[in-house]
């Protein structure tokens, strides 16, 4: 028996009284499969996850469609041929409808303006991603976002139709795959016509603000990340809170926080350059005072620039009969290191060094680098006694 899909009659309906047609245990999913004569629960499909909620005293964990029947996966059994009161998580449903209708608006604008197709869509619990088979400039995406919000302000009706096969052949509409059977068309006048099985809001004004918050290159096209409605409000509040806190820490106005961070970056870069210069002078002093033909030489520092360390070892290895090395870090967290030698096969040496002291790394015969989790005393004893 086909389940009556009440979510198609009224996408805002959040509850219904239904008759339990069957209830069976699903060993694989470790829950019960419940089929009703009618339901307000939308199953997973069209890039959108399923509704959740309750049926009587049972939690609805998932909803799937199979052979025109809607299967509700519950944590408790329900008695067949009895009536049960079902309630969806409506705030979650409404949020999904805001996102999905927002996606139709954006995809319709992109298709009309650039001729790109939406080739991948995912509606997650936090974000929406849309994959387009083309690229955009930042300005182009800003224009798409602006036009999408203009569509929201117009408060246009969302039209749902079920055209015949003949009518469908004459209709221009978006679809990601070849469709069979009755096709459900969702139209936003002037913006989009698309085949879609999911519930939508009734008016574009219900979508609320549409924000395109990220865009990255993806499989030769562009993956755009979007939030709409209450999710957009949540995103704005989070970012506004972060900006306010950053501004407080920088003693700068919110609108000047980026410039303040840039100044800090420039200052940090300048101090880092000065620190590297000081480290270089210190390493040069050590090399000048290093006796000729010393057996093994080890330097331990709390921190050192890797390029400075490499230059030190590269120049110092010619003065050592054994190994010239530099380690930076501490006994608790371990050390990074560079070893150099003109007489010792360091590739072979590092293998036993890592096995004995617990480290990893690599390199060539005359120079290796890596990390080791041992104390300074243990490292010194190991190298000096080799």
N, C-alpha and C positions, 0 to 999 in steps of 0.2 A: 504493500500500500504506500502510495506517495505521501510524503509529509507536506502539509500545508505550510507555506513559508510566509509567516505573518510579517516578517521584516521587509518583505517586498510591498506589502499593502500599506504599512506605516513604519518608516525607519525609526521614528521616535517612540514607538510602543516599547515599553520596557518590561511588560509582564503579560502573562496569559494563563488561563486555566486549560489544561490539556489532559487527554486520556493516555495512559501508558499502554502502548500496543505490545511491547515486549521488553524484557530485561534479562540479559545474559552476562555471565562472567567471562571476561577476556583475560586469559592466563598470561598472555604475552605482555599486555599493558598493565596488568595487576589492578584492574578496575572493572566497573560494570558498563555494558553497552545498553543504553536506553533509547528506544524509539517511541516517539509520541505521534499522535494524530495531527498535531499542529505545534508550531514552535516560534518563539521570538529570537532564538539563538542562531546567529549567523555562523556557518562553518568556515573553517580555514579555506581561503581561496583568493585568487586574483592578487597575490602579493600581500594579503592581509591576514593576520592571525585571527583565530576564532574568538567568539564571545565567551566570557566566563560568567558564572553566577551561581544560582541555586535552583534545584528542583525539589520542592518539599523541604526535607531536612538533609538533602544530599548536595554536596558541592559538585558543580559542573567543571571538570578539569580541562576538557577539550571537546571540540565539536567538529565532526567531519561529515562529508556528504558521500553517499554511495548508492548508486542506482536510484536516484531521486529521493532517497530516504536520508533524513538527517539523524546521525548517530551522536548521542550525547554520552560522553564518558564521565561517569560519576564515581565518587568514593564510597557510596552506599547503594544497596539495591532498592528498587521501587517495585511495588506490587502491580503486575499486569492487570488491565481492565479497571484500574482505579484512576481517579482524577488527581492531578497534582498541580500545584501552583508554581509557575516558573518565573524567576526574576533575573534579568541580566544585570551585569555591572554597567549601569547606564552611563556614568561619567566616562568610563573607558570606551564604551560604544560611541558616545558623542565625540570624544577626542579622535577616534579612528575615522569617523565620518568627516570631521573637520580636515584631517590630513588628506584623506582620499579625494575629497572634492577639490581641495587645494592643489593636489597633484594633477587632476584633470585640467584645472585652469592653467597651470604653468605649462603642462605638456602641450595643451592646445595652442597656447601662444607661441611656444617654441616651434611647433610644427608649422604653424601658419607663417611665422616670421622668417624662419631659417630653413624650413623643409626637413628638419631633423626628426627622427623617430625616437620615442622612448622605448628602448630595447630591454630595459631591466628596471623593475620597481620593487622596493621592499619597504613595507610599513612596519617598523619596529615599535617597541614600547616607549622609546625615547625620541627617535629620529626617523625621518623618511629619506630614502635615497632614490634618486632617479638617474638612470644611465642613458645618456643621449649619444647617438652615433655622429657627433660633430663637436666642434670646439667653440668656445666663446671668449670674448674679451671681458674684462671686469665691467666695463661700461655696458656691454650688451646684456649681461646678467642683471645689472642694476635696472636697466630698462624693462626687462622681463618682469622683475619683481614689482616695479612700479605699476606696470599694466595689470598684473595679477591683482594687486590691491585695489586698483580702479574697478575691476570686475566685482570685487567684494562689495565695494561701496554702492554699486548699482543695484545690489540686492535682487539679482536676477533669479527667476525660478529654475529649479533643476527638473528637467523634463525626462520622464522615463517612458519608453515605448517598446513594443514587441512587434516589429515589422514582419510582414510575410517575406517569404524567400524572394518573391518578385520585387517587393519594395526595397529589400536589402540590396539587391543587385543595382538599383538606381541610386543608392545612398553612398555618399562619401563619409567614411568614418574610420577612426583609428582602431587597430586591433593588433595585438602582438602575435597572434597565431590563427591558423585556420580554424573556423568554428563550424560545428555541426549542431543540428537541432535548433530549437528556438533561441534566437539571439536577443539579448536584452541591451537596448541602446540607451545610454545616458547622455543627454544633451544639455549644454550650457549655452544658451543662445548667443551667437556672435563670437564664441570662444572655443567650444570643443564639441565634437560628436564622437563618442567612443563606445565600443562594446565593453560592458562591465557587469559583473555579477554581484558587486558589493553594495551595501546600503550607503546612501549619501544623504547629506542635509537637504532640506527642501528649498532653501534660498541661499544664494552665495553669501549674503550678509552673515549667515550663521558660521561661516568659516573663520571669521575674525582676521586678524593680521596674518599675512603670509610673509615669512622671512626665509630667504635663501642664505644660509649661514656658512656654506663652504662649497668649493668646487675644485676637483682635482682631475688630472688626466687619468683616463681609465680605458684600457683596451682600445686605444686609438680614438676614443671619444672623450666624454666628460661625465664624471659622476657628481651630481649636484645634491647637496644635503639641505633639507628643508624642515622647518617647523611651522605649524599653523595654530591659530587660536590660543587656547590656554597653554599649550606647549610653548608657543612663541612668547607668551607673557612670562612663563617660568624661566625661559632662556634669557629674556631681557632682565628680569630681576636678578638672576645669578650673575650676569655680566656686569650689571650696574653696581651690585654689591662688591664685586671684585675691584672694579674701577675706583669705587669710593674708598675701599681699604688701601689700595695701592696709592691713591692720592694722599691719604692720611699719612702713610709711611714716608712718602716723598715730600710732604709739606707743599703740595702743588694742587692747583685747581684740577678737577676731573678732566676738563678739556685740554689741560696742559700736561697730563700725566705721561703721554707718549714722548713728548720732548724731554721731560724730566728723566725718563728711563734712558733715552738716548744719551743724555749728558752723563749719566752714571756709567753707561757702557763705554763711552769715550774715556772717562776717567779710569775705569777699570783696565781698559786696554793700555793706557799710558803707564799705569802702575805696573802692569804685567811686563811691559817692555823694559821698564827700569829694573824690575826684579830679575828678569832674564839676564840683563847686562851685569847685574851684581853677581848672579850665579856664575856667569861665564868668567868674570874676573877671579872669583874664588877658586874655580876649577883650574884656571891658568896658574894661579899661585901654587896650588897643590902640585901641578905638573912640574913647575919650575923647581920645587923643593924635593921632587921625587928622585931618590938615588938611582943611578944607573944599575941595571942588571939585578934589581930587586926580584925576589922569587915570585911572590904573589902580593897583590896590593888591592885592598878593599876599602871603599868609601861608603859610609852610611849617612843618609840625609833624611829629614822628615819629608821634604818635597824638593823636586828639581825638574826643570823643563826637560822633556825627553830629548830634544835636539842638543841641548847643552850636555846631557849625560852621554849621548852617542859620540859627540866630539871628544869628550874627555877620554872615553874608552878607546876610541880610534887612535888618539895621539899617545895615550898612556901604554898601550899594549906593546909598543916597540921598546919601552924601557923595562918591561917585565920579562923575566925568563919564563914565568908561568902565566898566571891569569891576572889581568887588570879588570876590576869590576866596580860597579857602582850600584847601590841598592837604595831605594827611597820608599818610605812607608813607616810602619811600626810593628812591634811584636804582636799586638792584638789583632790587627787587620791583615797582616802580611806585608810583603814587599814586592814592588816591581823591580826589575833588574835588567842590566845589560852587562854581558861578559865579553871580553876580547882577549885574544891570544894569538901569537905568531908561532907558538911551539906546541900548543895543546889542541887536539882535535875536539873542539867544543861541542860538536854535534853529538859525539859519543859521550863526552863528559856530562852534558846537560841531561842525557837520558837517565843515567844513574843518579844524578843530582835531583831530578824530579821524582824519581821512584823512591829515593831515600827520604827526602824532606817534604814531599807533597807539593809539587809545583807543576807548571805547564808552560810551554813556550816553544820557540823554534828559531831557526836561522841557518847560517852556513858555518863552515868550519872555523873561520877566524872570529866570528861575532854571532852571539845568540842573545835573545831577550825573552822575557816572560815574567811570570809571577811565582812566588814561593810562599808557603804558609809555615814559617818557622821563625824562631827568635834570632836576633843578631848574633848571640853567642853561638848558637847551633850552626848557623851559616858560616861564621868565621872558622869554627873548629873544622867543619867539613872541608872548606876550600884550602885552608892553610896546612892541613894534614894530608892533602892529596899530592 
